[in-house]
């Protein structure tokens, strides 16, 4: 499937279990995937590119296997609303274009886990005007402090084996396919 240029979501998984959603292209939507009350599903091999929000995950959407997806150039990769971390990519990882880790041993996977959301992301959801300050030293300091002190850490999607390169070599073809 190809879902692009939608003013809301490209693909919605709502109150669904045991589904396999694979090899889709979701580009230029307000929300690429909207996942609500979805459990025990497999999302694999999807290209999620150039959306306002790559995946919006909430309402108990847990225990899903999310592997080998490419999250590229989304304004916000994942908007995750929950009370505890959710692990994605435990076996093969996902590619995150905003991952800033490294791969010392050259196995194609980052050596540091990827975390989709932090305290600053949560603040910007509640108070959108905070986005004006995202590049400021104060916000960068707040991110650093939140990493050092787990009390300030927000629940997040955690990918322990982020892939360094995308699976989809044609991802650039989907940039700019927005709803007009």
C-alpha positions in Angstrom: 0.0 0.0 0.0 1.0 3.6 -0.5 -0.7 6.3 1.6 0.5 9.8 0.9 -0.7 13.4 1.1 -3.5 12.8 3.6 -4.6 15.7 5.8 -4.9 13.4 8.8 -3.5 9.9 8.9 -2.1 7.6 6.3 -2.8 4.2 8.0 -4.9 3.8 11.1 -4.7 0.7 13.3 -7.6 1.0 15.8 -8.6 -1.7 18.3 -6.9 -4.4 16.3 -4.9 -7.5 17.3 -2.6 -10.0 15.5 -2.4 -8.1 12.3 0.7 -8.0 10.0 1.3 -4.5 8.5 4.3 -4.7 6.2 6.0 -3.1 3.2 3.8 0.0 3.1 4.9 3.5 2.1 3.4 6.2 4.3 4.5 9.7 3.2 3.5 13.4 3.6 0.6 12.9 6.0 -0.3 14.7 9.1 0.2 11.4 11.0 1.8 8.5 9.0 0.4 5.8 11.3 -2.2 6.4 13.9 -2.1 3.4 16.4 -4.8 3.3 19.0 -5.6 0.4 21.3 -3.6 -2.0 19.1 -1.8 -5.0 20.6 0.2 -8.0 19.3 0.6 -6.7 15.8 3.6 -6.8 13.6 4.7 -3.7 11.7 7.7 -4.6 9.4 9.4 -3.1 6.4 7.4 0.1 6.2 8.8 3.4 4.9 7.5 6.2 7.1 8.8 9.4 5.5 8.1 13.2 5.6 5.0 13.2 7.8 4.2 15.7 10.5 4.2 12.7 13.0 5.6 9.4 11.8 3.6 7.3 14.2 1.2 8.5 16.8 0.9 5.7 19.4 -1.5 5.7 22.4 -4.3 4.1 24.4 -2.6 1.0 25.4 -0.9 0.1 22.1 1.7 -2.2 23.5 3.3 -5.6 22.8 3.6 -4.9 19.1 6.6 -6.0 17.1 8.0 -3.1 15.1 11.1 -4.1 13.1 13.0 -3.1 10.0 11.0 0.1 9.4 12.5 3.3 8.1 11.5 6.5 9.9 13.0 9.3 7.7 12.5 13.1 7.9 9.3 13.1 9.9 8.9 16.4 11.9 8.3 14.2 14.9 9.3 10.5 14.5 7.0 9.1 17.1 4.4 10.7 19.4 4.1 8.1 22.2 1.6 8.6 25.0 1.9 6.0 27.7 3.2 5.5 31.3 6.1 3.2 30.6 8.7 2.5 27.9 7.9 0.3 24.9 10.6 -1.6 23.2 10.7 -1.7 19.4 13.3 -3.3 17.1 14.7 -5.8 19.6 15.8 -8.2 16.9 16.6 -6.2 13.8 16.0 -2.6 14.7 14.5 0.3 12.8 16.2 3.1 10.9 15.8 6.6 12.5 17.0 9.5 10.4 17.5 11.6 13.5 19.6 9.0 15.4 22.8 10.5 16.5 24.6 7.4 17.8 27.5 5.5 16.3 28.4 2.0 15.1 31.9 1.2 16.3 32.0 -2.5 15.5 30.5 -2.0 12.0 27.6 -4.4 12.4 25.1 -1.9 10.9 23.4 -1.2 14.2 23.9 1.7 16.6 25.8 1.0 19.8 23.5 3.3 21.8 19.7 2.8 22.0 17.4 5.3 20.2 14.7 7.0 22.3 11.9 8.6 20.4 10.7 11.1 23.0 12.2 13.0 25.9 10.9 15.6 28.4 11.4 18.4 25.8 9.1 16.6 23.3 6.4 16.3 26.0 6.7 20.0 26.8 6.4 20.9 23.2 3.2 18.8 22.9 1.6 20.6 25.8 2.9 24.0 25.0 3.5 24.4 21.2 5.2 27.7 21.6 8.2 25.9 23.2 9.2 24.9 19.7 10.4 28.4 19.1 13.2 27.7 21.6 14.2 24.2 20.4 17.7 25.3 19.2 18.4 27.4 22.3 21.1 26.5 24.8 18.4 26.3 27.6 16.5 23.6 25.8 19.6 21.7 24.9 20.7 21.9 28.6 17.2 20.6 29.7 17.6 17.6 27.3 21.1 16.9 28.8 19.8 17.1 32.4 16.8 14.8 31.6 19.2 12.2 30.2 21.4 12.3 33.3 18.6 12.3 35.9 16.0 9.5 35.2 13.5 11.2 37.5 13.0 13.8 34.7 12.8 11.1 31.9 9.6 10.7 30.0 8.3 7.3 28.8 9.4 6.6 25.3 9.7 4.2 22.4 13.1 2.6 22.8 14.9 0.9 20.0 18.0 -1.0 21.4 19.4 -1.8 17.9 18.8 1.2 15.7 19.9 0.5 12.1 22.4 2.9 10.7 21.1 2.7 7.1 17.6 2.6 5.7 16.3 -0.5 3.9 14.4 1.6 1.3 17.0 3.2 -1.1 14.2 5.1 -2.9 13.0 7.1 0.1 14.0 10.5 -1.4 11.3 10.0 -4.1 8.6 10.4 -1.4 9.8 13.7 0.0 7.4 16.6 -0.6 4.3 14.5 -1.3 2.0 16.5 1.0 -1.7 17.3 1.1 -2.4 20.5 -0.6 
